[in-house]
């Protein structure tokens, strides 16, 4: 049996809202800590430590990475929060895809009509080359999955879906 295994981790770009949330929680924590110590004494210290703990949770959840695991024809996509907590997002059987091409390819233009559900698992950086594939989901709808594979992962996908992989 020809078992192929490959994994790739892609760091997600932090959005401007995530940066704003991080800034705001730090400012609120600092202000609450200082005012709490002046007004509430020891209870202010407790509130300050509680808010600092919430800051840690927020920082952890706004630092995300995607992990692509290709295992014998299946592509598993997981999200990793703060390099510690993992959540499985989806598993795709790459033998069942309709087409695989660069995201801005003319081959995918017919799928940009608004009826296709789009899932973006890329880093979010505009200067990086992303690829997309179209697959039928279990509910009968088509889904466009955008992700950021490297050359080794593309070659692994070619081994199971060679005629459906377009490189232009």
Residue, then its C-alpha position, 0 to 999 in steps of 0.5 A: x500500500x502506498x501511504x503518503x504522509x505530509x504535514x505543514x503548519x501555516x501561521x495565520x496573519x493577525x487581523x487588525x481587530x485581533x490587534x485592537x482587542x489585544x491592545x484594549x484588554x491590556x489597557x483595561x487590565x492596567x487601568x482596572x488594576x491601578x484603580x482597583x488597588x487605590x479604591x478596593x485595596x486587596x479586592x482590586x488586586x484580585x480583580x487585576x489578576x483575574x483580568x490578567x488571566x483573561x488577557x492570557x486567554x485572549x492572547x492565546x486565542x488570537x494567535x492562530x496557526x493552521x496545520x495541514x496533514x495529508x495522510x494517504x489521500x485525506x487532507x486534515x485541516x486543524x487550527x492551533x490556538x496559541x501553539x497549545x490548543x488544537x481543534x480539528x476543522x475538516x477532513x477532505x478526501x482529495x480523491x473526490x475533489x473536482x478541481x485543484x488550482x491557484x486561487x486566482x486561476x481562470x479554472x476556478x472562475x466558474x465557481x465564483x458565482x456566490x453559490x459555493x461556500x468558501x472556507x479560507x484556511x490560508x495565512x491571510x497574507x496577500x503576497x503569498x500564493x494560495x491554492x483552492x479546491x472544489x469539493x462536494x460536501x455531505x449535504x450536496x453543496x459545493x465548497x471552495x477551500x482556500x489554503x496555502x500548500x507548499x510544493x511537497x504538499x501539492x505533489x502529494x495531492x497530485x499522487x491521488x488526484x493528478x488529472x484534477x490538479x491544475x498548476x496555472 
